Amino acid sequence: MLKIGYVTNGFADHSLEQAAEVLHHCGYQGIGVTLGAPHLDPWTASKKRLAELRACFEKHGLEVAIETGGRYVLDPYRKHRPSLVSVDEKGRNQRVAFYEKSIDIASALGAKVVSLWSGIPKAQIPTETSWQRLVVGLRTVLDHAEKRGVKIGFEPEPGMFVENLEGWQILKERVSHPALGLTIDVGHLAVTEEAPWHQHLIEHSGDLVHVHLDDAKDRTHEHLPLGEGEIDWPEILGALARIGYGGVALVELSRHSHVAPLMAQRSILFLRSVEARARVDHGTDPRGSKR
């Protein structure tokens, strides 16, 4: 069966320990820790605190991934800024330092993947200038990740400089690095790509190191609960099975913290139900091979 996890930006009203307990109780196998408020400040997290969290996650059988998409983690006034494509060099360096710290935390927690994105360029900046800034900063981050034995899952994000899989292909051509992999958010596919969306998972399976699960409709980026949008989930899960995806697929419902336990329970029941129906309908085992 697919290893299913949940991103902690959907547990903003719980401590990490509480979130881990709920996820374990629901049957999850992974946790995506979003750095920053309210859970884990990357600049003040002590070795003792990280050791405590690692023990907690291991106790609950949760594979860890590090998420760096905290909205105001670097600037209390500007969401997702500064970034790797910001105008000011100081801001870009601040983002690089944050990513390097995130990699160190990943290593301490036993996480295999750090997920990140490009950021939003300022209007009127030449495209080539933004590419140069992104490539320079990302290479520094990738070198640090390689030293720590951590993969970077680069995520195309709607509205950002690299927002789709076409942009990912350009980035991959400009940055060839052993630590670079791809994060695909399934909900983003329904915003930026053409259907059938599961086909993109297959086409990019060689790069895929990390997956986010959320729904979408009307090409709107809003992280809907699973089953409330247009995603064909049997096809998505079938594609992940066929390509032999071995990482954790993390449910990301960042706007549902007020009902986090309910959404966590509903999400995993939904996914396991889809898997079970697929086995009955197609006579396959959980990995997609014929009986």
Order of alpha helices (4+ residues) and beta strands (2+ residues): beta-alpha-beta-alpha-beta-alpha-beta-alpha-beta-alpha-beta-alpha-alpha-beta-beta-beta-alpha-beta-alpha
